[in-house]
Amino acid sequence: MAFRKILLLTDFSPEATRAFGPTAELARRLNAEIILLHVVYDPGVAPGVAFAAPKAVPDIGDWVAKAKTGLAEHRALLPADLTVRADLVASHHVPEAAVAYARERDCDLIALSTHGRTGFRRVVMGSIAEAVVRQSSTPVLLLPRQE
């Protein structure tokens, strides 16, 4: 299998940037393009909830503007000699959005780091990496937290 297009997910955290170095090295060796993707969490009404009481949904315009700035800053962390595109999408479900993005853009690999949450934090916040692996038909490269 040829890996020509690698989707690199980021939430702008230090944990997420751990995946940048190994992914860049892989892209260089394979002459692959990197698409740096950030999914802006949009807390709008969840689909399938037809009778939910209306909620005050925050304007995500500010979040999108901040994400664009964050993408530019994080693009600068990747080597300039690589082909890197940065993009963002808004969704109420981050893993589904990332998997759909990879499928729709014919990405050959999804790369992301694990955050290493355990216990209550994992129950409350979930695991984006785990959900991406479960939902994706695209191969996923997980870079674990180093102790």
C-alpha positions, 0 to 999 in steps of 0.5 A: 500500500502506498501512503501518499496523503497523510492526515495528521490530527491536532488539537493544538495540545503539547500531546498532539504535537508529539506526532509531528516529528514521526509523521514528518519523517514518515512523509519525507521517506514516502514522499507523501503530503501531510494534511494538518487537520483541526476539528473545531468542536461545535456543540450544536444540537446533536443529530437524532434529537428531534425533540430536544429543548433549544439550547443557547449555542455559542457562536463558533466564529471566534473558535474558528478564527482562533483555530485558523491562527493555531493551524498557522502556528502549528504548520510552522512546527513541521519542516518547510521542505514538506508538502503540508496543507492545513485545514479545519472543519467544525463538528459536534463529533470530532472522531467522526469528522476526522474519519469522514474527512480522511475518507472524502479526501482519499487519505492513505493514513491517519496519524495522531498521538494519544493523550494518555488519559486514564480513570475519570478523565478518560471516562468524562473526556473519552478517547478521540484516538480510540474512536478514530481507530474503531470508526476508520477504514483508513489505516491509523498510526497512533503515537503513544505518550512517552513516560 
